[in-house]
Amino acid sequence: MKNKDLISVWRLLSELFVSPAERDPDRIKAYREELDDEYAGIAYGIDLFMGDPDCQNESEYLQTLELNPPVPLYLGSHLFDDPTTCNGIGSGARNPYMLELTGIYEHFGLDLGGCEMPDFLPIMLEFLAISLEQSERDTIGLRRRFIERCFLPGIEGMEKAMAKFESPYLVLLPSIQAMAVEDLRRMGDTPAWQPESEQESTVRLPIIDGVSA
């Protein structure tokens, strides 16, 4: 399969960001074995993480990333201020961002079914694998837009928050960023999709399979 190596690393990173109690050791082992010498820099952070007892600690995960967390695993929380009123929940800047993510996911056949928010980091990492498996659907540069505009800026914000709270998960973020750079490199000079105007860039993408927006 084309880009099988990238797909495996994205899935490995997704697995490492779910709760320790929910991780699949067999999947982690299989994905880790896909990293050869070409990925030495990326593997370094992953191996540091996997060898740190705190990264296997369910309490550490819950306190830092899940239960009223200082470092939420939702990238939108690192990109937009939380609404201060009930009315702001449906009209704030984060809401159009979430709709755009949902539109991109649906274009590649990923339906969350209401089980998780679209900006949940493990979902976003898994999507990067799924969309490579469905690369024939990317005729207008949606993956590049996703990585450049929706994903990397949120990772940068998360990195700042993790550094502040000295989270053991911080060592994984350079690996994520390096993977994104490699993914973009393999796209060549394919431009990112852009709406008619940047003011319209946060609305849900009106895409039908086989038809460009």
Backbone hydrogen bonds in HBPLUS format (Angstrom, degrees):
<---DONOR---> <-ACCEPTOR-->    atom                        ^
c    i                          cat <-CA-CA->   ^        H-A-AA   ^      H-
h    n   atom  resd res      DA  || num        DHA   H-A  angle D-A-AA Bond
n    s   type  num  typ     dist DA aas  dist angle  dist       angle   num
A0004-LYS N   A0001-MET O   3.18 MM   3  5.35 137.1  2.37 137.4 128.8     1
A0007-ILE N   A0003-ASN O   3.01 MM   4  6.28 165.5  2.03 157.6 161.8     2
A0008-SER N   A0004-LYS O   3.00 MM   4  6.21 158.3  2.05 148.8 153.6     3
A0009-VAL N   A0005-ASP O   3.13 MM   4  6.41 158.6  2.18 149.2 154.4     4
A0010-TRP N   A0006-LEU O   2.94 MM   4  6.17 167.5  1.95 159.6 162.7     5
A0011-ARG N   A0007-ILE O   3.04 MM   4  6.23 156.3  2.10 145.6 152.3     6
A0012-LEU N   A0008-SER O   2.88 MM   4  6.10 146.6  2.00 142.8 152.6     7
A0013-LEU N   A0009-VAL O   2.96 MM   4  6.19 166.8  1.98 155.6 157.8     8
A0014-SER N   A0010-TRP O   2.98 MM   4  6.20 153.9  2.04 143.9 151.5     9
A0015-GLU N   A0011-ARG O   2.97 MM   4  6.14 157.5  2.02 144.7 150.2    10
A0016-LEU N   A0012-LEU O   3.06 MM   4  6.35 148.8  2.16 148.6 157.0    11
A0017-PHE N   A0014-SER O   3.19 MM   3  5.39 145.6  2.32 101.9 111.7    12
A0018-VAL N   A0015-GLU O   3.41 MM   3  5.66 169.7  2.42 107.3 109.8    13
A0022-GLU N   A0019-SER O   2.78 MM   3  5.28 149.1  1.88 117.2 127.0    14
A0023-ARG N   A0020-PRO O   3.42 MM   3  5.31 156.7  2.48  98.3 104.8    15
A0028-ILE N   A0024-ASP O   3.01 MM   4  6.28 164.6  2.04 159.2 164.0    16
A0029-LYS N   A0025-PRO O   2.92 MM   4  6.08 161.5  1.95 147.6 152.3    17
A0030-ALA N   A0026-ASP O   3.00 MM   4  6.19 162.5  2.03 146.6 151.4    18
A0031-TYR N   A0027-ARG O   2.88 MM   4  6.06 166.8  1.90 156.4 159.7    19
A0032-ARG N   A0028-ILE O   2.88 MM   4  5.98 156.9  1.93 148.1 155.2    20
A0033-GLU N   A0029-LYS O   3.08 MM   4  6.26 147.4  2.19 144.0 151.8    21
A0034-GLU N   A0031-TYR O   3.05 MM   3  5.30 149.8  2.14 104.1 113.4    22
A0035-LEU N   A0032-ARG O   3.12 MM   3  5.63 161.8  2.15 114.0 119.4    23
A0039-TYR N   A0036-ASP O   2.95 MM   3  5.71 156.0  2.01 122.6 128.9    24
A0040-ALA N   A0037-ASP O   3.20 MM   3  5.12 151.8  2.28 116.9 112.5    25
A0043-ALA N   A0039-TYR O   2.75 MM   4  5.88 165.9  1.77 165.5 170.3    26
A0044-TYR N   A0040-ALA O   3.03 MM   4  6.09 139.0  2.20 141.1 150.5    27
A0047-ASP N   A0043-ALA O   2.78 MM   4  5.93 162.3  1.82 159.1 162.7    28
A0048-LEU N   A0044-TYR O   3.01 MM   4  6.26 155.3  2.07 148.3 155.2    29
A0049-PHE N   A0045-GLY O   3.01 MM   4  6.19 159.7  2.05 145.4 150.8    30
A0050-MET N   A0046-ILE O   2.90 MM   4  6.16 167.4  1.92 153.4 156.4    31
A0051-GLY N   A0047-ASP O   3.01 MM   4  6.05 136.7  2.20 139.9 150.0    32
A0052-ASP N   A0049-PHE O   3.08 MM   3  5.33 163.9  2.11 111.3 116.5    33
A0055-CYS N   A0052-ASP O   2.92 MM   3  5.52 147.0  2.03 118.3 127.4    34
A0056-GLN N   A0053-PRO O   2.99 MM   3  5.35 157.4  2.04 110.5 117.9    35
A0057-ASN N   A0054-ASP O   3.19 MM   3  5.00 160.4  2.23 100.0 104.9    36
A0061-TYR N   A0057-ASN O   3.18 MM   4  6.50 158.7  2.23 149.9 155.5    37
A0062-LEU N   A0058-GLU O   2.96 MM   4  6.21 167.2  1.98 154.5 157.4    38
A0063-GLN N   A0059-SER O   2.92 MM   4  6.01 170.2  1.93 154.6 157.6    39
A0064-THR N   A0060-GLU O   3.04 MM   4  5.93 154.1  2.11 143.8 150.4    40
A0065-LEU N   A0061-TYR O   2.85 MM   4  5.52 159.2  1.90 146.9 153.6    41
A0066-GLU N   A0062-LEU O   3.17 MM   4  4.67 145.5  2.29 114.3 122.3    42
A0067-LEU N   A0062-LEU O   2.81 MM   5  5.49 166.3  1.83 146.9 151.6    43
A0071-VAL N   A0064-THR O   3.18 MM   7  5.94 153.0  2.26 165.9 172.4    44
A0121-LEU N   A0073-LEU O   2.78 MM  48  5.52 164.3  1.81 167.4 172.8    45
A0077-SER N   A0074-TYR O   2.96 MM   3  5.71 145.4  2.08 120.1 128.8    46
A0075-LEU N   A0119-ASP O   2.90 MM  44  5.46 148.5  2.00 156.2 148.4    47
A0078-HIS N   A0075-LEU O   2.89 MM   3  5.31 150.8  1.97 111.8 121.1    48
A0079-LEU N   A0076-GLY O   3.10 MM   3  4.98 154.9  2.17  98.7 106.5    49
A0080-PHE N   A0076-GLY O   2.95 MM   4  5.94 149.8  2.05 156.7 160.5    50
A0088-GLY N   A0085-THR O   3.12 MM   3  5.18 130.0  2.38  95.2 108.4    51
A0089-ILE N   A0086-CYS O   3.17 MM   3  5.54 154.3  2.24 108.0 115.2    52
A0092-GLY N   A0088-GLY O   2.86 MM   4  5.18 125.3  2.16 146.0 146.1    53
A0095-ASN N   A0092-GLY O   3.20 MM   3  5.67 137.2  2.39 108.3 118.3    54
A0098-MET N   A0094-ARG O   2.97 MM   4  6.27 153.0  2.04 153.2 160.0    55
A0099-LEU N   A0095-ASN O   3.04 MM   4  6.36 152.3  2.12 149.1 157.2    56
A0100-GLU N   A0096-PRO O   2.89 MM   4  6.15 152.8  1.97 147.2 154.3    57
A0101-LEU N   A0097-TYR O   3.01 MM   4  6.32 161.2  2.04 149.3 154.1    58
A0102-THR N   A0098-MET O   2.98 MM   4  6.21 161.7  2.02 147.0 151.9    59
A0103-GLY N   A0099-LEU O   2.94 MM   4  6.18 156.3  2.00 147.5 153.7    60
A0104-ILE N   A0100-GLU O   2.98 MM   4  6.25 157.9  2.03 154.0 159.4    61
A0105-TYR N   A0101-LEU O   2.90 MM   4  6.16 165.1  1.92 156.5 160.7    62
A0106-GLU N   A0102-THR O   2.96 MM   4  6.14 166.6  1.98 152.3 155.5    63
A0107-HIS N   A0103-GLY O   3.13 MM   4  6.28 146.9  2.24 139.8 148.3    64
A0108-PHE N   A0105-TYR O   2.99 MM   3  5.37 133.7  2.21 105.6 117.8    65
A0110-LEU N   A0105-TYR O   2.92 MM   5  4.98 163.7  1.95 139.5 134.1    66
A0109-GLY N   A0106-GLU O   3.07 MM   3  4.87 163.2  2.09 102.0 106.3    67
A0115-CYS N   A0112-LEU O   3.04 MM   3  5.81 170.3  2.05 125.1 128.0    68
A0120-PHE N   A0117-MET O   3.21 MM   3  5.64 158.5  2.26 121.4 121.0    69
A0123-ILE N   A0120-PHE O   2.93 MM   3  5.43 123.5  2.26 115.8 130.2    70
A0124-MET N   A0120-PHE O   3.06 MM   4  6.34 155.6  2.13 151.1 158.7    71
A0125-LEU N   A0121-LEU O   2.92 MM   4  6.16 160.1  1.96 162.7 167.8    72
A0126-GLU N   A0122-PRO O   2.97 MM   4  6.10 158.2  2.02 142.2 148.5    73
A0127-PHE N   A0123-ILE O   2.83 MM   4  6.04 151.2  1.91 147.1 155.7    74
A0128-LEU N   A0124-MET O   3.15 MM   4  6.43 146.4  2.27 139.9 147.6    75
A0129-ALA N   A0126-GLU O   3.05 MM   3  5.23 130.1  2.31  99.9 113.0    76
A0130-ILE N   A0126-GLU O   2.92 MM   4  6.27 167.1  1.94 155.9 159.3    77
A0131-SER N   A0127-PHE O   2.76 MM   4  5.82 169.3  1.77 159.7 161.8    78
A0132-LEU N   A0129-ALA O   3.13 MM   3  5.27 130.6  2.38  99.5 112.6    79
A0133-GLU N   A0129-ALA O   3.12 MM   4  6.49 148.4  2.22 147.8 156.8    80
A0133-GLU N   A0130-ILE O   3.05 MM   3  5.07 118.6  2.44  94.7 110.1    81
A0134-GLN N   A0130-ILE O   3.02 MM   4  6.34 129.6  2.28 139.3 153.7    82
A0135-SER N   A0132-LEU O   3.31 MM   3  4.77 143.4  2.46 108.7 103.0    83
A0137-ARG N   A0134-GLN O   2.92 MM   3  5.84 167.2  1.94 129.8 134.0    84
A0138-ASP N   A0135-SER O   3.03 MM   3  5.39 158.2  2.08 110.6 117.5    85
A0139-THR N   A0137-ARG O   3.02 MM   2  5.77 129.2  2.28 106.6  92.1    86
A0145-ARG N   A0141-GLY O   3.22 MM   4  6.43 160.7  2.26 142.7 148.0    87
A0193-TRP N   A0141-GLY O   3.08 MM  52  4.84 158.1  2.13 113.0 110.9    88
A0146-PHE N   A0142-LEU O   2.81 MM   4  6.03 160.8  1.84 151.9 157.7    89
A0147-ILE N   A0143-ARG O   2.94 MM   4  6.17 167.6  1.95 156.2 157.8    90
A0148-GLU N   A0144-ARG O   2.88 MM   4  5.95 172.7  1.88 157.6 159.8    91
A0149-ARG N   A0145-ARG O   2.78 MM   4  5.44 161.5  1.81 147.0 153.3    92
A0150-CYS N   A0146-PHE O   3.02 MM   4  4.92 138.5  2.20 118.1 130.5    93
A0151-PHE N   A0146-PHE O   2.86 MM   5  6.02 130.8  2.11 157.6 169.6    94
A0152-LEU N   A0147-ILE O   2.94 MM   5  5.83 175.1  1.94 156.9 158.6    95
A0154-GLY N   A0151-PHE O   3.08 MM   3  5.46 122.0  2.44 108.2 122.2    96
A0155-ILE N   A0151-PHE O   3.06 MM   4  6.38 150.9  2.15 151.8 160.9    97
A0156-GLU N   A0152-LEU O   2.98 MM   4  6.24 156.2  2.04 155.5 161.2    98
A0157-GLY N   A0153-PRO O   3.17 MM   4  6.45 153.7  2.24 140.9 147.2    99
A0158-MET N   A0154-GLY O   2.91 MM   4  6.15 156.5  1.96 147.4 154.3   100
A0159-GLU N   A0155-ILE O   2.83 MM   4  6.02 153.1  1.91 148.1 155.5   101
A0160-LYS N   A0156-GLU O   3.24 MM   4  6.53 153.7  2.31 144.6 149.7   102
A0161-ALA N   A0157-GLY O   3.21 MM   4  6.51 157.3  2.26 145.5 151.3   103
A0162-MET N   A0158-MET O   2.83 MM   4  6.09 162.6  1.86 158.0 162.7   104
A0163-ALA N   A0159-GLU O   2.96 MM   4  6.08 155.5  2.02 146.8 153.3   105
A0164-LYS N   A0160-LYS O   3.16 MM   4  6.34 150.9  2.25 140.9 148.2   106
A0165-PHE N   A0161-ALA O   3.18 MM   4  6.50 148.9  2.28 145.5 153.1   107
A0166-GLU N   A0162-MET O   2.81 MM   4  5.72 103.1  2.41 138.7 156.5   108
A0167-SER N   A0162-MET O   3.06 MM   5  5.13 160.9  2.10 139.5 144.6   109
A0166-GLU N   A0163-ALA O   3.36 MM   3  4.93 159.1  2.40  93.6  99.5   110
A0170-LEU N   A0167-SER O   3.11 MM   3  5.58 165.6  2.13 114.3 118.5   111
A0172-LEU N   A0169-TYR O   3.10 MM   3  5.74 157.9  2.15 116.8 123.2   112
A0173-LEU N   A0170-LEU O   3.12 MM   3  5.62 147.7  2.23 113.4 121.6   113
A0175-SER N   A0172-LEU O   3.11 MM   3  5.30 120.8  2.47 100.6 115.4   114
A0176-ILE N   A0172-LEU O   3.04 MM   4  6.41 149.9  2.13 149.4 158.5   115
A0177-GLN N   A0173-LEU O   2.91 MM   4  6.18 164.3  1.93 157.3 160.9   116
A0178-ALA N   A0174-PRO O   2.88 MM   4  6.02 157.0  1.93 144.9 151.2   117
A0179-MET N   A0175-SER O   2.94 MM   4  6.09 152.1  2.02 142.8 150.5   118
A0180-ALA N   A0176-ILE O   2.95 MM   4  6.23 155.1  2.02 149.3 156.1   119
A0181-VAL N   A0177-GLN O   3.04 MM   4  6.32 155.9  2.10 146.6 152.7   120
A0182-GLU N   A0178-ALA O   3.04 MM   4  6.29 158.9  2.08 146.7 152.0   121
A0183-ASP N   A0179-MET O   2.83 MM   4  6.04 157.9  1.88 151.5 158.1   122
A0184-LEU N   A0180-ALA O   2.90 MM   4  6.12 163.6  1.93 151.3 155.2   123
A0185-ARG N   A0181-VAL O   2.90 MM   4  6.11 151.6  1.99 144.0 152.6   124
A0186-ARG N   A0182-GLU O   3.08 MM   4  6.35 152.5  2.16 147.3 152.9   125
A0187-MET N   A0184-LEU O   3.03 MM   3  5.16 141.1  2.19  99.8 111.5   126
A0188-GLY N   A0185-ARG O   3.09 MM   3  5.60 160.4  2.13 111.6 117.9   127
A0200-GLU N   A0197-SER O   2.89 MM   3  5.46 150.9  1.97 114.9 123.3   128
A0201-SER N   A0198-GLU O   3.15 MM   3  4.82 160.8  2.18  97.9 103.6   129
A0203-VAL N   A0200-GLU O   3.35 MM   3  5.86 173.4  2.36 117.2 118.7   130
A0207-ILE N   A0205-LEU O   3.01 MM   2  5.66 127.5  2.29 108.4  93.2   131
A0211-VAL N   A0208-ILE O   2.89 MM   3  5.46 159.8  1.93 150.1 149.5   132
